[in-house]
Amino acid sequence: MKKILILFIGISFLSFTDHKYYLALTEIEHNTNSNSIQMIMNVFMDDIEVAINKEQVTDLRLTTKDEPKNVDEYFFNYLKDKFKVTINNSKANFKFIGKEYQDNIVYFYLEIENVTKVNSLEIENNVLIAHFPDQQNLIKAKINNTKKSLFLTKENNKGLLNY
């Protein structure tokens, strides 16, 4: 019985430890019906909270009663600074559509309008890298019915996909 109790207590403590890997995923798709690039980025909630709190000198406290009503402005300002998209050799500005919390992940919904054709897509992703040197940012893009991906890190934070 003691062994089972010790095992149960050990497993309980493990569930409260920080995650040991730092990975964010951004899915990008060209929607030819709306002539837009639609992007969904997901990051660990505690990591984005640390990054924004340090860089914007604030105390977000996500998913609590103390979360600021203008939290989307903090997210958008952070993403504008850390995530850059270039389409066909022209810098593209994205709109912040919204966010969604699910478990310990934040999903950001972003869109670039008026994109009729994509020949090249360049991504520079510095999200979380300043605060988590082991951060890895995976980009999965579906353009012209072709799927390609990029694996970006602190040392290699920019990649180009040609279509």
Phi and psi in radians as a Rosetta constraint file:
Dihedral C 1 N 2 CA 2 C 2 CIRCULARHARMONIC -1.079 0.35
Dihedral N 2 CA 2 C 2 N 3 CIRCULARHARMONIC -0.694 0.35
Dihedral C 2 N 3 CA 3 C 3 CIRCULARHARMONIC -1.103 0.35
Dihedral N 3 CA 3 C 3 N 4 CIRCULARHARMONIC -0.714 0.35
Dihedral C 3 N 4 CA 4 C 4 CIRCULARHARMONIC -1.139 0.35
Dihedral N 4 CA 4 C 4 N 5 CIRCULARHARMONIC -0.748 0.35
Dihedral C 4 N 5 CA 5 C 5 CIRCULARHARMONIC -1.096 0.35
Dihedral N 5 CA 5 C 5 N 6 CIRCULARHARMONIC -0.773 0.35
Dihedral C 5 N 6 CA 6 C 6 CIRCULARHARMONIC -1.102 0.35
Dihedral N 6 CA 6 C 6 N 7 CIRCULARHARMONIC -0.737 0.35
Dihedral C 6 N 7 CA 7 C 7 CIRCULARHARMONIC -1.082 0.35
Dihedral N 7 CA 7 C 7 N 8 CIRCULARHARMONIC -0.777 0.35
Dihedral C 7 N 8 CA 8 C 8 CIRCULARHARMONIC -1.078 0.35
Dihedral N 8 CA 8 C 8 N 9 CIRCULARHARMONIC -0.775 0.35
Dihedral C 8 N 9 CA 9 C 9 CIRCULARHARMONIC -1.129 0.35
Dihedral N 9 CA 9 C 9 N 10 CIRCULARHARMONIC -0.729 0.35
Dihedral C 9 N 10 CA 10 C 10 CIRCULARHARMONIC -1.067 0.35
Dihedral N 10 CA 10 C 10 N 11 CIRCULARHARMONIC -0.775 0.35
Dihedral C 10 N 11 CA 11 C 11 CIRCULARHARMONIC -1.131 0.35
Dihedral N 11 CA 11 C 11 N 12 CIRCULARHARMONIC -0.675 0.35
Dihedral C 11 N 12 CA 12 C 12 CIRCULARHARMONIC -1.064 0.35
Dihedral N 12 CA 12 C 12 N 13 CIRCULARHARMONIC -0.743 0.35
Dihedral C 12 N 13 CA 13 C 13 CIRCULARHARMONIC -1.156 0.35
Dihedral N 13 CA 13 C 13 N 14 CIRCULARHARMONIC -0.619 0.35
Dihedral C 13 N 14 CA 14 C 14 CIRCULARHARMONIC -1.108 0.35
Dihedral N 14 CA 14 C 14 N 15 CIRCULARHARMONIC -0.572 0.35
Dihedral C 14 N 15 CA 15 C 15 CIRCULARHARMONIC -1.246 0.35
Dihedral N 15 CA 15 C 15 N 16 CIRCULARHARMONIC -0.225 0.35
Dihedral C 15 N 16 CA 16 C 16 CIRCULARHARMONIC -1.827 0.35
Dihedral N 16 CA 16 C 16 N 17 CIRCULARHARMONIC 0.115 0.35
Dihedral C 16 N 17 CA 17 C 17 CIRCULARHARMONIC -1.452 0.35
Dihedral N 17 CA 17 C 17 N 18 CIRCULARHARMONIC 2.755 0.35
Dihedral C 17 N 18 CA 18 C 18 CIRCULARHARMONIC -1.146 0.35
Dihedral N 18 CA 18 C 18 N 19 CIRCULARHARMONIC 2.655 0.35
Dihedral C 18 N 19 CA 19 C 19 CIRCULARHARMONIC -1.202 0.35
Dihedral N 19 CA 19 C 19 N 20 CIRCULARHARMONIC 2.603 0.35
Dihedral C 19 N 20 CA 20 C 20 CIRCULARHARMONIC -1.761 0.35
Dihedral N 20 CA 20 C 20 N 21 CIRCULARHARMONIC -0.069 0.35
Dihedral C 20 N 21 CA 21 C 21 CIRCULARHARMONIC -2.127 0.35
Dihedral N 21 CA 21 C 21 N 22 CIRCULARHARMONIC 2.647 0.35
Dihedral C 21 N 22 CA 22 C 22 CIRCULARHARMONIC -2.176 0.35
Dihedral N 22 CA 22 C 22 N 23 CIRCULARHARMONIC 1.724 0.35
Dihedral C 22 N 23 CA 23 C 23 CIRCULARHARMONIC -2.406 0.35
Dihedral N 23 CA 23 C 23 N 24 CIRCULARHARMONIC 2.298 0.35
Dihedral C 23 N 24 CA 24 C 24 CIRCULARHARMONIC -2.127 0.35
Dihedral N 24 CA 24 C 24 N 25 CIRCULARHARMONIC 2.523 0.35
Dihedral C 24 N 25 CA 25 C 25 CIRCULARHARMONIC -2.052 0.35
Dihedral N 25 CA 25 C 25 N 26 CIRCULARHARMONIC 2.324 0.35
Dihedral C 25 N 26 CA 26 C 26 CIRCULARHARMONIC -2.150 0.35
Dihedral N 26 CA 26 C 26 N 27 CIRCULARHARMONIC 2.126 0.35
Dihedral C 26 N 27 CA 27 C 27 CIRCULARHARMONIC -1.808 0.35
Dihedral N 27 CA 27 C 27 N 28 CIRCULARHARMONIC 2.270 0.35
Dihedral C 27 N 28 CA 28 C 28 CIRCULARHARMONIC -2.174 0.35
Dihedral N 28 CA 28 C 28 N 29 CIRCULARHARMONIC 2.327 0.35
Dihedral C 28 N 29 CA 29 C 29 CIRCULARHARMONIC -2.472 0.35
Dihedral N 29 CA 29 C 29 N 30 CIRCULARHARMONIC 2.417 0.35
Dihedral C 29 N 30 CA 30 C 30 CIRCULARHARMONIC -1.551 0.35
Dihedral N 30 CA 30 C 30 N 31 CIRCULARHARMONIC 2.041 0.35
Dihedral C 30 N 31 CA 31 C 31 CIRCULARHARMONIC -1.671 0.35
Dihedral N 31 CA 31 C 31 N 32 CIRCULARHARMONIC 1.817 0.35
Dihedral C 31 N 32 CA 32 C 32 CIRCULARHARMONIC -1.273 0.35
Dihedral N 32 CA 32 C 32 N 33 CIRCULARHARMONIC -0.378 0.35
Dihedral C 32 N 33 CA 33 C 33 CIRCULARHARMONIC -1.209 0.35
Dihedral N 33 CA 33 C 33 N 34 CIRCULARHARMONIC -0.680 0.35
Dihedral C 33 N 34 CA 34 C 34 CIRCULARHARMONIC -1.815 0.35
Dihedral N 34 CA 34 C 34 N 35 CIRCULARHARMONIC 0.053 0.35
Dihedral C 34 N 35 CA 35 C 35 CIRCULARHARMONIC 0.872 0.35
Dihedral N 35 CA 35 C 35 N 36 CIRCULARHARMONIC 0.924 0.35
Dihedral C 35 N 36 CA 36 C 36 CIRCULARHARMONIC -2.478 0.35
Dihedral N 36 CA 36 C 36 N 37 CIRCULARHARMONIC 2.764 0.35
Dihedral C 36 N 37 CA 37 C 37 CIRCULARHARMONIC -1.767 0.35
Dihedral N 37 CA 37 C 37 N 38 CIRCULARHARMONIC 2.123 0.35
Dihedral C 37 N 38 CA 38 C 38 CIRCULARHARMONIC -1.903 0.35
Dihedral N 38 CA 38 C 38 N 39 CIRCULARHARMONIC 2.317 0.35
Dihedral C 38 N 39 CA 39 C 39 CIRCULARHARMONIC -2.275 0.35
Dihedral N 39 CA 39 C 39 N 40 CIRCULARHARMONIC 2.418 0.35
Dihedral C 39 N 40 CA 40 C 40 CIRCULARHARMONIC -2.171 0.35
Dihedral N 40 CA 40 C 40 N 41 CIRCULARHARMONIC 2.093 0.35
Dihedral C 40 N 41 CA 41 C 41 CIRCULARHARMONIC -1.987 0.35
Dihedral N 41 CA 41 C 41 N 42 CIRCULARHARMONIC 2.314 0.35
Dihedral C 41 N 42 CA 42 C 42 CIRCULARHARMONIC -2.141 0.35
Dihedral N 42 CA 42 C 42 N 43 CIRCULARHARMONIC 2.399 0.35
Dihedral C 42 N 43 CA 43 C 43 CIRCULARHARMONIC -2.413 0.35
Dihedral N 43 CA 43 C 43 N 44 CIRCULARHARMONIC 2.750 0.35
Dihedral C 43 N 44 CA 44 C 44 CIRCULARHARMONIC -1.189 0.35
Dihedral N 44 CA 44 C 44 N 45 CIRCULARHARMONIC 2.329 0.35
Dihedral C 44 N 45 CA 45 C 45 CIRCULARHARMONIC -1.042 0.35
Dihedral N 45 CA 45 C 45 N 46 CIRCULARHARMONIC -0.777 0.35
Dihedral C 45 N 46 CA 46 C 46 CIRCULARHARMONIC -1.155 0.35
Dihedral N 46 CA 46 C 46 N 47 CIRCULARHARMONIC -0.570 0.35
Dihedral C 46 N 47 CA 47 C 47 CIRCULARHARMONIC -1.216 0.35
Dihedral N 47 CA 47 C 47 N 48 CIRCULARHARMONIC -0.797 0.35
Dihedral C 47 N 48 CA 48 C 48 CIRCULARHARMONIC -1.176 0.35
Dihedral N 48 CA 48 C 48 N 49 CIRCULARHARMONIC -0.591 0.35
Dihedral C 48 N 49 CA 49 C 49 CIRCULARHARMONIC -1.117 0.35
Dihedral N 49 CA 49 C 49 N 50 CIRCULARHARMONIC -0.797 0.35
Dihedral C 49 N 50 CA 50 C 50 CIRCULARHARMONIC -1.046 0.35
Dihedral N 50 CA 50 C 50 N 51 CIRCULARHARMONIC -0.843 0.35
Dihedral C 50 N 51 CA 51 C 51 CIRCULARHARMONIC -1.068 0.35
Dihedral N 51 CA 51 C 51 N 52 CIRCULARHARMONIC -0.850 0.35
Dihedral C 51 N 52 CA 52 C 52 CIRCULARHARMONIC -1.201 0.35
Dihedral N 52 CA 52 C 52 N 53 CIRCULARHARMONIC -0.724 0.35
Dihedral C 52 N 53 CA 53 C 53 CIRCULARHARMONIC -1.045 0.35
Dihedral N 53 CA 53 C 53 N 54 CIRCULARHARMONIC -0.693 0.35
Dihedral C 53 N 54 CA 54 C 54 CIRCULARHARMONIC -1.288 0.35
Dihedral N 54 CA 54 C 54 N 55 CIRCULARHARMONIC -0.776 0.35
Dihedral C 54 N 55 CA 55 C 55 CIRCULARHARMONIC -1.346 0.35
Dihedral N 55 CA 55 C 55 N 56 CIRCULARHARMONIC -0.603 0.35
Dihedral C 55 N 56 CA 56 C 56 CIRCULARHARMONIC -1.844 0.35
Dihedral N 56 CA 56 C 56 N 57 CIRCULARHARMONIC 0.175 0.35
Dihedral C 56 N 57 CA 57 C 57 CIRCULARHARMONIC 0.782 0.35
Dihedral N 57 CA 57 C 57 N 58 CIRCULARHARMONIC 1.153 0.35
Dihedral C 57 N 58 CA 58 C 58 CIRCULARHARMONIC -2.464 0.35
Dihedral N 58 CA 58 C 58 N 59 CIRCULARHARMONIC -3.041 0.35
Dihedral C 58 N 59 CA 59 C 59 CIRCULARHARMONIC -2.469 0.35
Dihedral N 59 CA 59 C 59 N 60 CIRCULARHARMONIC 1.443 0.35
Dihedral C 59 N 60 CA 60 C 60 CIRCULARHARMONIC -1.102 0.35
Dihedral N 60 CA 60 C 60 N 61 CIRCULARHARMONIC -0.811 0.35
Dihedral C 60 N 61 CA 61 C 61 CIRCULARHARMONIC 0.916 0.35
Dihedral N 61 CA 61 C 61 N 62 CIRCULARHARMONIC 1.113 0.35
Dihedral C 61 N 62 CA 62 C 62 CIRCULARHARMONIC -1.072 0.35
Dihedral N 62 CA 62 C 62 N 63 CIRCULARHARMONIC 2.552 0.35
Dihedral C 62 N 63 CA 63 C 63 CIRCULARHARMONIC 1.043 0.35
Dihedral N 63 CA 63 C 63 N 64 CIRCULARHARMONIC 0.424 0.35
Dihedral C 63 N 64 CA 64 C 64 CIRCULARHARMONIC -2.038 0.35
Dihedral N 64 CA 64 C 64 N 65 CIRCULARHARMONIC 3.011 0.35
Dihedral C 64 N 65 CA 65 C 65 CIRCULARHARMONIC -1.159 0.35
Dihedral N 65 CA 65 C 65 N 66 CIRCULARHARMONIC -0.296 0.35
Dihedral C 65 N 66 CA 66 C 66 CIRCULARHARMONIC -1.592 0.35
Dihedral N 66 CA 66 C 66 N 67 CIRCULARHARMONIC 0.028 0.35
Dihedral C 66 N 67 CA 67 C 67 CIRCULARHARMONIC -1.081 0.35
Dihedral N 67 CA 67 C 67 N 68 CIRCULARHARMONIC 2.251 0.35
Dihedral C 67 N 68 CA 68 C 68 CIRCULARHARMONIC -1.107 0.35
Dihedral N 68 CA 68 C 68 N 69 CIRCULARHARMONIC 2.540 0.35
Dihedral C 68 N 69 CA 69 C 69 CIRCULARHARMONIC -1.115 0.35
Dihedral N 69 CA 69 C 69 N 70 CIRCULARHARMONIC -0.485 0.35
Dihedral C 69 N 70 CA 70 C 70 CIRCULARHARMONIC -1.701 0.35
Dihedral N 70 CA 70 C 70 N 71 CIRCULARHARMONIC 0.518 0.35
Dihedral C 70 N 71 CA 71 C 71 CIRCULARHARMONIC -1.016 0.35
Dihedral N 71 CA 71 C 71 N 72 CIRCULARHARMONIC -0.552 0.35
Dihedral C 71 N 72 CA 72 C 72 CIRCULARHARMONIC -1.077 0.35
Dihedral N 72 CA 72 C 72 N 73 CIRCULARHARMONIC -0.576 0.35
Dihedral C 72 N 73 CA 73 C 73 CIRCULARHARMONIC -1.117 0.35
Dihedral N 73 CA 73 C 73 N 74 CIRCULARHARMONIC -0.721 0.35
Dihedral C 73 N 74 CA 74 C 74 CIRCULARHARMONIC -1.069 0.35
Dihedral N 74 CA 74 C 74 N 75 CIRCULARHARMONIC -0.811 0.35
Dihedral C 74 N 75 CA 75 C 75 CIRCULARHARMONIC -1.068 0.35
Dihedral N 75 CA 75 C 75 N 76 CIRCULARHARMONIC -0.856 0.35
Dihedral C 75 N 76 CA 76 C 76 CIRCULARHARMONIC -1.076 0.35
Dihedral N 76 CA 76 C 76 N 77 CIRCULARHARMONIC -0.783 0.35
Dihedral C 76 N 77 CA 77 C 77 CIRCULARHARMONIC -1.079 0.35
Dihedral N 77 CA 77 C 77 N 78 CIRCULARHARMONIC -0.709 0.35
Dihedral C 77 N 78 CA 78 C 78 CIRCULARHARMONIC -1.131 0.35
Dihedral N 78 CA 78 C 78 N 79 CIRCULARHARMONIC -0.842 0.35
Dihedral C 78 N 79 CA 79 C 79 CIRCULARHARMONIC -1.148 0.35
Dihedral N 79 CA 79 C 79 N 80 CIRCULARHARMONIC -0.680 0.35
Dihedral C 79 N 80 CA 80 C 80 CIRCULARHARMONIC -1.024 0.35
Dihedral N 80 CA 80 C 80 N 81 CIRCULARHARMONIC -0.621 0.35
Dihedral C 80 N 81 CA 81 C 81 CIRCULARHARMONIC -1.374 0.35
Dihedral N 81 CA 81 C 81 N 82 CIRCULARHARMONIC -0.568 0.35
Dihedral C 81 N 82 CA 82 C 82 CIRCULARHARMONIC -1.849 0.35
Dihedral N 82 CA 82 C 82 N 83 CIRCULARHARMONIC -0.255 0.35
Dihedral C 82 N 83 CA 83 C 83 CIRCULARHARMONIC -2.217 0.35
Dihedral N 83 CA 83 C 83 N 84 CIRCULARHARMONIC 1.978 0.35
Dihedral C 83 N 84 CA 84 C 84 CIRCULARHARMONIC -2.064 0.35
Dihedral N 84 CA 84 C 84 N 85 CIRCULARHARMONIC 2.415 0.35
Dihedral C 84 N 85 CA 85 C 85 CIRCULARHARMONIC -2.184 0.35
Dihedral N 85 CA 85 C 85 N 86 CIRCULARHARMONIC 2.324 0.35
Dihedral C 85 N 86 CA 86 C 86 CIRCULARHARMONIC -2.172 0.35
Dihedral N 86 CA 86 C 86 N 87 CIRCULARHARMONIC 2.192 0.35
Dihedral C 86 N 87 CA 87 C 87 CIRCULARHARMONIC -2.040 0.35
Dihedral N 87 CA 87 C 87 N 88 CIRCULARHARMONIC 2.196 0.35
Dihedral C 87 N 88 CA 88 C 88 CIRCULARHARMONIC 0.894 0.35
Dihedral N 88 CA 88 C 88 N 89 CIRCULARHARMONIC 0.777 0.35
Dihedral C 88 N 89 CA 89 C 89 CIRCULARHARMONIC 1.178 0.35
Dihedral N 89 CA 89 C 89 N 90 CIRCULARHARMONIC 0.251 0.35
Dihedral C 89 N 90 CA 90 C 90 CIRCULARHARMONIC -2.102 0.35
Dihedral N 90 CA 90 C 90 N 91 CIRCULARHARMONIC 2.271 0.35
Dihedral C 90 N 91 CA 91 C 91 CIRCULARHARMONIC -1.063 0.35
Dihedral N 91 CA 91 C 91 N 92 CIRCULARHARMONIC 2.355 0.35
Dihedral C 91 N 92 CA 92 C 92 CIRCULARHARMONIC -2.038 0.35
Dihedral N 92 CA 92 C 92 N 93 CIRCULARHARMONIC 2.401 0.35
Dihedral C 92 N 93 CA 93 C 93 CIRCULARHARMONIC -1.738 0.35
Dihedral N 93 CA 93 C 93 N 94 CIRCULARHARMONIC 2.333 0.35
Dihedral C 93 N 94 CA 94 C 94 CIRCULARHARMONIC -1.796 0.35
Dihedral N 94 CA 94 C 94 N 95 CIRCULARHARMONIC 2.714 0.35
Dihedral C 94 N 95 CA 95 C 95 CIRCULARHARMONIC -1.689 0.35
Dihedral N 95 CA 95 C 95 N 96 CIRCULARHARMONIC 2.517 0.35
Dihedral C 95 N 96 CA 96 C 96 CIRCULARHARMONIC -1.563 0.35
Dihedral N 96 CA 96 C 96 N 97 CIRCULARHARMONIC 1.897 0.35
Dihedral C 96 N 97 CA 97 C 97 CIRCULARHARMONIC -1.413 0.35
Dihedral N 97 CA 97 C 97 N 98 CIRCULARHARMONIC -0.673 0.35
Dihedral C 97 N 98 CA 98 C 98 CIRCULARHARMONIC 2.875 0.35
Dihedral N 98 CA 98 C 98 N 99 CIRCULARHARMONIC -3.021 0.35
Dihedral C 98 N 99 CA 99 C 99 CIRCULARHARMONIC -2.498 0.35
Dihedral N 99 CA 99 C 99 N 100 CIRCULARHARMONIC 2.835 0.35
Dihedral C 99 N 100 CA 100 C 100 CIRCULARHARMONIC -2.540 0.35
Dihedral N 100 CA 100 C 100 N 101 CIRCULARHARMONIC 2.377 0.35
Dihedral C 100 N 101 CA 101 C 101 CIRCULARHARMONIC -1.710 0.35
Dihedral N 101 CA 101 C 101 N 102 CIRCULARHARMONIC 2.346 0.35
Dihedral C 101 N 102 CA 102 C 102 CIRCULARHARMONIC -2.526 0.35
Dihedral N 102 CA 102 C 102 N 103 CIRCULARHARMONIC 2.014 0.35
Dihedral C 102 N 103 CA 103 C 103 CIRCULARHARMONIC 0.951 0.35
Dihedral N 103 CA 103 C 103 N 104 CIRCULARHARMONIC -2.118 0.35
Dihedral C 103 N 104 CA 104 C 104 CIRCULARHARMONIC -1.867 0.35
Dihedral N 104 CA 104 C 104 N 105 CIRCULARHARMONIC 0.452 0.35
Dihedral C 104 N 105 CA 105 C 105 CIRCULARHARMONIC -2.049 0.35
Dihedral N 105 CA 105 C 105 N 106 CIRCULARHARMONIC 2.487 0.35
Dihedral C 105 N 106 CA 106 C 106 CIRCULARHARMONIC -1.900 0.35
Dihedral N 106 CA 106 C 106 N 107 CIRCULARHARMONIC 2.232 0.35
Dihedral C 106 N 107 CA 107 C 107 CIRCULARHARMONIC -1.802 0.35
Dihedral N 107 CA 107 C 107 N 108 CIRCULARHARMONIC 2.146 0.35
Dihedral C 107 N 108 CA 108 C 108 CIRCULARHARMONIC -1.810 0.35
Dihedral N 108 CA 108 C 108 N 109 CIRCULARHARMONIC 2.339 0.35
Dihedral C 108 N 109 CA 109 C 109 CIRCULARHARMONIC -1.913 0.35
Dihedral N 109 CA 109 C 109 N 110 CIRCULARHARMONIC 2.080 0.35
Dihedral C 109 N 110 CA 110 C 110 CIRCULARHARMONIC -2.207 0.35
Dihedral N 110 CA 110 C 110 N 111 CIRCULARHARMONIC 2.682 0.35
Dihedral C 110 N 111 CA 111 C 111 CIRCULARHARMONIC -2.576 0.35
Dihedral N 111 CA 111 C 111 N 112 CIRCULARHARMONIC 2.457 0.35
Dihedral C 111 N 112 CA 112 C 112 CIRCULARHARMONIC -1.997 0.35
Dihedral N 112 CA 112 C 112 N 113 CIRCULARHARMONIC 2.135 0.35
Dihedral C 112 N 113 CA 113 C 113 CIRCULARHARMONIC -1.618 0.35
Dihedral N 113 CA 113 C 113 N 114 CIRCULARHARMONIC 2.896 0.35
Dihedral C 113 N 114 CA 114 C 114 CIRCULARHARMONIC 1.049 0.35
Dihedral N 114 CA 114 C 114 N 115 CIRCULARHARMONIC 0.839 0.35
Dihedral C 114 N 115 CA 115 C 115 CIRCULARHARMONIC -2.033 0.35
Dihedral N 115 CA 115 C 115 N 116 CIRCULARHARMONIC 1.797 0.35
Dihedral C 115 N 116 CA 116 C 116 CIRCULARHARMONIC -1.546 0.35
Dihedral N 116 CA 116 C 116 N 117 CIRCULARHARMONIC -0.619 0.35
Dihedral C 116 N 117 CA 117 C 117 CIRCULARHARMONIC -2.480 0.35
Dihedral N 117 CA 117 C 117 N 118 CIRCULARHARMONIC 2.468 0.35
Dihedral C 117 N 118 CA 118 C 118 CIRCULARHARMONIC -2.155 0.35
Dihedral N 118 CA 118 C 118 N 119 CIRCULARHARMONIC 2.033 0.35
Dihedral C 118 N 119 CA 119 C 119 CIRCULARHARMONIC -1.756 0.35
Dihedral N 119 CA 119 C 119 N 120 CIRCULARHARMONIC -0.553 0.35
Dihedral C 119 N 120 CA 120 C 120 CIRCULARHARMONIC -2.551 0.35
Dihedral N 120 CA 120 C 120 N 121 CIRCULARHARMONIC 2.589 0.35
Dihedral C 120 N 121 CA 121 C 121 CIRCULARHARMONIC -2.380 0.35
Dihedral N 121 CA 121 C 121 N 122 CIRCULARHARMONIC 2.032 0.35
Dihedral C 121 N 122 CA 122 C 122 CIRCULARHARMONIC -1.955 0.35
Dihedral N 122 CA 122 C 122 N 123 CIRCULARHARMONIC 2.301 0.35
Dihedral C 122 N 123 CA 123 C 123 CIRCULARHARMONIC -2.127 0.35
Dihedral N 123 CA 123 C 123 N 124 CIRCULARHARMONIC 2.288 0.35
Dihedral C 123 N 124 CA 124 C 124 CIRCULARHARMONIC -2.045 0.35
Dihedral N 124 CA 124 C 124 N 125 CIRCULARHARMONIC 2.057 0.35
Dihedral C 124 N 125 CA 125 C 125 CIRCULARHARMONIC -2.200 0.35
Dihedral N 125 CA 125 C 125 N 126 CIRCULARHARMONIC 1.885 0.35
Dihedral C 125 N 126 CA 126 C 126 CIRCULARHARMONIC -1.946 0.35
Dihedral N 126 CA 126 C 126 N 127 CIRCULARHARMONIC 0.330 0.35
Dihedral C 126 N 127 CA 127 C 127 CIRCULARHARMONIC -1.077 0.35
Dihedral N 127 CA 127 C 127 N 128 CIRCULARHARMONIC 2.165 0.35
Dihedral C 127 N 128 CA 128 C 128 CIRCULARHARMONIC 1.229 0.35
Dihedral N 128 CA 128 C 128 N 129 CIRCULARHARMONIC -0.149 0.35
Dihedral C 128 N 129 CA 129 C 129 CIRCULARHARMONIC -1.121 0.35
Dihedral N 129 CA 129 C 129 N 130 CIRCULARHARMONIC -0.627 0.35
Dihedral C 129 N 130 CA 130 C 130 CIRCULARHARMONIC -1.122 0.35
Dihedral N 130 CA 130 C 130 N 131 CIRCULARHARMONIC -0.494 0.35
Dihedral C 130 N 131 CA 131 C 131 CIRCULARHARMONIC -1.808 0.35
Dihedral N 131 CA 131 C 131 N 132 CIRCULARHARMONIC -0.328 0.35
Dihedral C 131 N 132 CA 132 C 132 CIRCULARHARMONIC -2.345 0.35
Dihedral N 132 CA 132 C 132 N 133 CIRCULARHARMONIC 1.583 0.35
Dihedral C 132 N 133 CA 133 C 133 CIRCULARHARMONIC -1.002 0.35
Dihedral N 133 CA 133 C 133 N 134 CIRCULARHARMONIC -0.417 0.35
Dihedral C 133 N 134 CA 134 C 134 CIRCULARHARMONIC -1.542 0.35
Dihedral N 134 CA 134 C 134 N 135 CIRCULARHARMONIC 0.107 0.35
Dihedral C 134 N 135 CA 135 C 135 CIRCULARHARMONIC -1.028 0.35
Dihedral N 135 CA 135 C 135 N 136 CIRCULARHARMONIC 2.388 0.35
Dihedral C 135 N 136 CA 136 C 136 CIRCULARHARMONIC -2.201 0.35
Dihedral N 136 CA 136 C 136 N 137 CIRCULARHARMONIC 2.332 0.35
Dihedral C 136 N 137 CA 137 C 137 CIRCULARHARMONIC -2.077 0.35
Dihedral N 137 CA 137 C 137 N 138 CIRCULARHARMONIC 1.960 0.35
Dihedral C 137 N 138 CA 138 C 138 CIRCULARHARMONIC -1.642 0.35
Dihedral N 138 CA 138 C 138 N 139 CIRCULARHARMONIC 2.258 0.35
Dihedral C 138 N 139 CA 139 C 139 CIRCULARHARMONIC -1.989 0.35
Dihedral N 139 CA 139 C 139 N 140 CIRCULARHARMONIC 2.173 0.35
Dihedral C 139 N 140 CA 140 C 140 CIRCULARHARMONIC -2.078 0.35
Dihedral N 140 CA 140 C 140 N 141 CIRCULARHARMONIC 2.055 0.35
Dihedral C 140 N 141 CA 141 C 141 CIRCULARHARMONIC -2.068 0.35
Dihedral N 141 CA 141 C 141 N 142 CIRCULARHARMONIC 2.438 0.35
Dihedral C 141 N 142 CA 142 C 142 CIRCULARHARMONIC -2.155 0.35
Dihedral N 142 CA 142 C 142 N 143 CIRCULARHARMONIC 1.833 0.35
Dihedral C 142 N 143 CA 143 C 143 CIRCULARHARMONIC -2.241 0.35
Dihedral N 143 CA 143 C 143 N 144 CIRCULARHARMONIC 2.352 0.35
Dihedral C 143 N 144 CA 144 C 144 CIRCULARHARMONIC 0.913 0.35
Dihedral N 144 CA 144 C 144 N 145 CIRCULARHARMONIC 0.699 0.35
Dihedral C 144 N 145 CA 145 C 145 CIRCULARHARMONIC 1.052 0.35
Dihedral N 145 CA 145 C 145 N 146 CIRCULARHARMONIC 0.352 0.35
Dihedral C 145 N 146 CA 146 C 146 CIRCULARHARMONIC -2.038 0.35
Dihedral N 146 CA 146 C 146 N 147 CIRCULARHARMONIC 2.260 0.35
Dihedral C 146 N 147 CA 147 C 147 CIRCULARHARMONIC -1.722 0.35
Dihedral N 147 CA 147 C 147 N 148 CIRCULARHARMONIC 2.283 0.35
Dihedral C 147 N 148 CA 148 C 148 CIRCULARHARMONIC -2.459 0.35
Dihedral N 148 CA 148 C 148 N 149 CIRCULARHARMONIC 2.820 0.35
Dihedral C 148 N 149 CA 149 C 149 CIRCULARHARMONIC -2.483 0.35
Dihedral N 149 CA 149 C 149 N 150 CIRCULARHARMONIC 2.807 0.35
Dihedral C 149 N 150 CA 150 C 150 CIRCULARHARMONIC -2.297 0.35
Dihedral N 150 CA 150 C 150 N 151 CIRCULARHARMONIC 2.549 0.35
Dihedral C 150 N 151 CA 151 C 151 CIRCULARHARMONIC -2.115 0.35
Dihedral N 151 CA 151 C 151 N 152 CIRCULARHARMONIC 1.859 0.35
Dihedral C 151 N 152 CA 152 C 152 CIRCULARHARMONIC -1.897 0.35
Dihedral N 152 CA 152 C 152 N 153 CIRCULARHARMONIC 2.487 0.35
Dihedral C 152 N 153 CA 153 C 153 CIRCULARHARMONIC -2.376 0.35
Dihedral N 153 CA 153 C 153 N 154 CIRCULARHARMONIC -3.100 0.35
Dihedral C 153 N 154 CA 154 C 154 CIRCULARHARMONIC -1.041 0.35
Dihedral N 154 CA 154 C 154 N 155 CIRCULARHARMONIC -0.713 0.35
Dihedral C 154 N 155 CA 155 C 155 CIRCULARHARMONIC -1.356 0.35
Dihedral N 155 CA 155 C 155 N 156 CIRCULARHARMONIC -0.425 0.35
Dihedral C 155 N 156 CA 156 C 156 CIRCULARHARMONIC -2.387 0.35
Dihedral N 156 CA 156 C 156 N 157 CIRCULARHARMONIC 1.365 0.35
Dihedral C 156 N 157 CA 157 C 157 CIRCULARHARMONIC -1.642 0.35
Dihedral N 157 CA 157 C 157 N 158 CIRCULARHARMONIC 0.065 0.35
Dihedral C 157 N 158 CA 158 C 158 CIRCULARHARMONIC -2.373 0.35
Dihedral N 158 CA 158 C 158 N 159 CIRCULARHARMONIC 2.477 0.35
Dihedral C 158 N 159 CA 159 C 159 CIRCULARHARMONIC -2.570 0.35
Dihedral N 159 CA 159 C 159 N 160 CIRCULARHARMONIC 2.706 0.35
Dihedral C 159 N 160 CA 160 C 160 CIRCULARHARMONIC -2.138 0.35
Dihedral N 160 CA 160 C 160 N 161 CIRCULARHARMONIC 2.296 0.35
Dihedral C 160 N 161 CA 161 C 161 CIRCULARHARMONIC -2.038 0.35
Dihedral N 161 CA 161 C 161 N 162 CIRCULARHARMONIC 2.208 0.35
Dihedral C 161 N 162 CA 162 C 162 CIRCULARHARMONIC -1.843 0.35
Dihedral N 162 CA 162 C 162 N 163 CIRCULARHARMONIC 2.458 0.35
